Amino acid sequence: MEGEESAALSIIEFEGLFRKNHKFLCMVAMNYVHDPYIAEDVVQDFFISYWQRRDIVQLNTSFEAYARRAVKYKSIDYLRKTAITEKLNIKLTIIEEQAVLHQQEDQELQHQRYIKIMEMIQSLPQDRRNIFILHAMEKLSYMQIAEKQNISINTVKTQLQRAYTALRSKTLGLLMGIL
Protein backbone atom coordinates (compact mmCIF):
# COMPACT_ATOMS: atom_id res chain seq x y z
CA MET A 1 0.00 0.00 0.00
CA GLU A 2 2.84 2.37 0.75
CA GLY A 3 4.16 1.92 -2.82
CA GLU A 4 0.75 2.90 -4.19
CA GLU A 5 0.68 6.05 -2.05
CA SER A 6 4.16 7.11 -3.21
CA ALA A 7 3.15 6.40 -6.82
CA ALA A 8 0.02 8.50 -6.29
CA LEU A 9 2.15 11.27 -4.85
CA SER A 10 4.48 10.95 -7.80
CA ILE A 11 1.56 11.34 -10.22
CA ILE A 12 0.26 14.33 -8.26
CA GLU A 13 3.72 15.92 -8.28
CA PHE A 14 4.05 15.22 -11.97
CA GLU A 15 0.67 16.81 -12.70
CA GLY A 16 1.78 19.84 -10.67
CA LEU A 17 4.98 20.13 -12.73
CA PHE A 18 2.97 19.75 -15.92
CA ARG A 19 0.41 22.42 -15.00
CA LYS A 20 3.07 24.82 -13.73
CA ASN A 21 5.44 24.53 -16.72
CA HIS A 22 3.35 23.51 -19.73
CA LYS A 23 2.60 26.99 -21.14
CA PHE A 24 6.11 28.25 -20.54
CA LEU A 25 7.66 25.19 -22.24
CA CYS A 26 5.29 25.61 -25.20
CA MET A 27 6.58 29.16 -25.61
CA VAL A 28 10.16 27.87 -25.48
CA ALA A 29 9.36 25.34 -28.20
CA MET A 30 7.56 28.00 -30.27
CA ASN A 31 10.79 30.04 -30.40
CA TYR A 32 12.32 27.18 -32.39
CA VAL A 33 9.56 25.43 -34.35
CA HIS A 34 7.26 28.44 -35.00
CA ASP A 35 4.13 26.27 -35.03
CA PRO A 36 1.84 26.03 -31.97
CA TYR A 37 0.74 22.46 -32.74
CA ILE A 38 4.27 21.21 -33.19
CA ALA A 39 5.38 23.09 -30.08
CA GLU A 40 2.59 21.38 -28.14
CA ASP A 41 3.74 17.99 -29.48
CA VAL A 42 7.36 18.67 -28.53
CA VAL A 43 6.37 19.61 -24.97
CA GLN A 44 4.06 16.61 -24.76
CA ASP A 45 6.92 14.36 -25.90
CA PHE A 46 9.16 15.90 -23.25
CA PHE A 47 6.67 15.21 -20.45
CA ILE A 48 6.08 11.63 -21.66
CA SER A 49 9.82 11.04 -21.81
CA TYR A 50 10.32 12.61 -18.39
CA TRP A 51 7.55 10.48 -16.88
CA GLN A 52 8.99 7.28 -18.38
CA ARG A 53 12.49 8.11 -17.07
CA ARG A 54 11.48 9.75 -13.79
CA ASP A 55 13.25 7.07 -11.74
CA ILE A 56 16.61 7.54 -13.47
CA VAL A 57 16.62 11.31 -14.08
CA GLN A 58 18.81 13.11 -11.56
CA LEU A 59 18.37 16.86 -11.65
CA ASN A 60 21.44 18.99 -10.92
CA THR A 61 19.41 22.15 -11.49
CA SER A 62 15.79 23.11 -11.04
CA PHE A 63 13.12 21.20 -12.95
CA GLU A 64 12.34 24.38 -14.91
CA ALA A 65 15.92 24.75 -16.12
CA TYR A 66 16.13 21.05 -16.97
CA ALA A 67 12.77 21.14 -18.80
CA ARG A 68 13.65 24.32 -20.73
CA ARG A 69 16.93 22.80 -21.93
CA ALA A 70 15.29 19.47 -22.78
CA VAL A 71 12.48 21.16 -24.77
CA LYS A 72 15.05 23.30 -26.57
CA TYR A 73 17.00 20.19 -27.65
CA LYS A 74 13.81 18.31 -28.57
CA SER A 75 12.77 21.29 -30.71
CA ILE A 76 16.17 21.40 -32.42
CA ASP A 77 16.02 17.63 -32.95
CA TYR A 78 12.57 18.03 -34.52
CA LEU A 79 13.90 20.74 -36.85
CA ARG A 80 16.88 18.56 -37.79
CA LYS A 81 14.63 15.60 -38.61
CA THR A 82 12.27 17.85 -40.56
CA ALA A 83 15.18 19.32 -42.54
CA ILE A 84 16.40 15.83 -43.45
CA THR A 85 12.89 14.81 -44.49
CA GLU A 86 12.52 17.97 -46.57
CA LYS A 87 15.86 17.35 -48.28
CA LEU A 88 14.80 13.79 -49.09
CA ASN A 89 11.46 15.02 -50.40
CA ILE A 90 13.20 17.59 -52.58
CA LYS A 91 15.56 14.93 -53.93
CA LEU A 92 12.64 12.60 -54.64
CA THR A 93 10.76 15.40 -56.39
CA ILE A 94 13.80 16.15 -58.55
CA ILE A 95 14.24 12.46 -59.40
CA GLU A 96 10.54 12.16 -60.30
CA GLU A 97 10.70 15.28 -62.47
CA GLN A 98 13.81 13.96 -64.23
CA ALA A 99 12.12 10.61 -64.80
CA VAL A 100 9.10 12.34 -66.36
CA LEU A 101 11.42 14.48 -68.50
CA HIS A 102 13.40 11.41 -69.65
CA GLN A 103 10.15 9.60 -70.40
CA GLN A 104 8.98 12.54 -72.51
CA GLU A 105 12.34 12.63 -74.27
CA ASP A 106 12.18 8.87 -74.86
CA GLN A 107 8.69 9.18 -76.32
CA GLU A 108 9.82 12.02 -78.57
CA LEU A 109 12.87 10.00 -79.64
CA GLN A 110 10.70 6.95 -80.36
CA HIS A 111 8.33 9.12 -82.36
CA GLN A 112 11.23 10.55 -84.39
CA ARG A 113 12.57 7.04 -85.00
CA TYR A 114 9.15 5.87 -86.13
CA ILE A 115 8.88 8.76 -88.57
CA LYS A 116 12.38 8.08 -89.90
CA ILE A 117 11.64 4.37 -90.33
CA MET A 118 8.40 5.15 -92.14
CA GLU A 119 10.27 7.57 -94.41
CA MET A 120 12.85 4.87 -95.19
CA ILE A 121 10.11 2.37 -95.97
CA GLN A 122 8.35 4.93 -98.16
CA SER A 123 11.60 5.46 -100.07
CA LEU A 124 11.56 1.84 -101.26
CA PRO A 125 10.21 1.16 -104.77
CA GLN A 126 6.46 0.59 -104.58
CA ASP A 127 6.40 -3.17 -105.36
CA ARG A 128 9.23 -3.84 -102.92
CA ARG A 129 7.55 -1.65 -100.31
CA ASN A 130 4.24 -3.51 -100.69
CA ILE A 131 5.95 -6.89 -100.27
CA PHE A 132 7.90 -5.61 -97.27
CA ILE A 133 4.74 -4.25 -95.58
CA LEU A 134 2.87 -7.51 -96.20
CA HIS A 135 5.73 -9.49 -94.66
CA ALA A 136 6.95 -7.23 -91.83
CA MET A 137 3.74 -5.56 -90.73
CA GLU A 138 0.94 -7.89 -91.75
CA LYS A 139 3.03 -10.99 -90.96
CA LEU A 140 2.13 -12.84 -94.15
CA SER A 141 4.24 -15.81 -95.24
CA TYR A 142 6.21 -15.87 -98.50
CA MET A 143 3.55 -18.12 -100.02
CA GLN A 144 0.67 -15.83 -98.98
CA ILE A 145 2.48 -12.78 -100.36
CA ALA A 146 3.22 -14.59 -103.65
CA GLU A 147 -0.43 -15.56 -104.04
CA LYS A 148 -1.71 -12.11 -103.09
CA GLN A 149 0.70 -10.30 -105.46
CA ASN A 150 0.54 -12.92 -108.25
CA ILE A 151 4.32 -13.39 -108.23
CA SER A 152 6.66 -16.26 -107.53
CA ILE A 153 8.00 -17.12 -104.06
CA ASN A 154 11.53 -16.45 -105.35
CA THR A 155 10.50 -12.94 -106.35
CA VAL A 156 9.11 -12.39 -102.84
CA LYS A 157 12.39 -13.62 -101.32
CA THR A 158 14.49 -11.46 -103.65
CA GLN A 159 12.39 -8.32 -103.05
CA LEU A 160 12.46 -8.82 -99.27
CA GLN A 161 16.22 -9.36 -99.32
CA ARG A 162 16.68 -6.13 -101.30
CA ALA A 163 14.27 -4.24 -99.01
CA TYR A 164 16.09 -5.34 -95.85
CA THR A 165 19.48 -4.58 -97.42
CA ALA A 166 18.34 -1.08 -98.40
CA LEU A 167 16.84 -0.41 -94.98
CA ARG A 168 19.97 -1.66 -93.20
CA SER A 169 22.24 0.55 -95.29
CA LYS A 170 19.99 3.59 -94.72
CA THR A 171 19.89 2.86 -90.99
CA LEU A 172 23.65 2.48 -90.86
CA GLY A 173 24.05 5.70 -92.82
CA LEU A 174 21.66 7.44 -90.45
CA LEU A 175 23.61 6.21 -87.42
CA MET A 176 26.89 7.41 -88.91
CA GLY A 177 25.37 10.77 -89.81
CA ILE A 178 25.68 10.32 -93.54
CA LEU A 179 21.97 10.72 -94.30
Secondary structure, DSSP 8 states (H G I E B T S, - for coil): -HHHHHHHHHHHHHHHHHHHHHHHHHHHHHHHH--HHHHHHHHHHHHHHHHHTTTT---SS-HHHHHHHHHHHHHHHHHHHHHHHHHHHHHHHHHHHHHHHHHHHHHHHHHHHHHHHHHHHHTS-HHHHHHHHHHHTS---HHHHHHHHT--HHHHHHHHHHHHHHHHHHHHHHHHT--
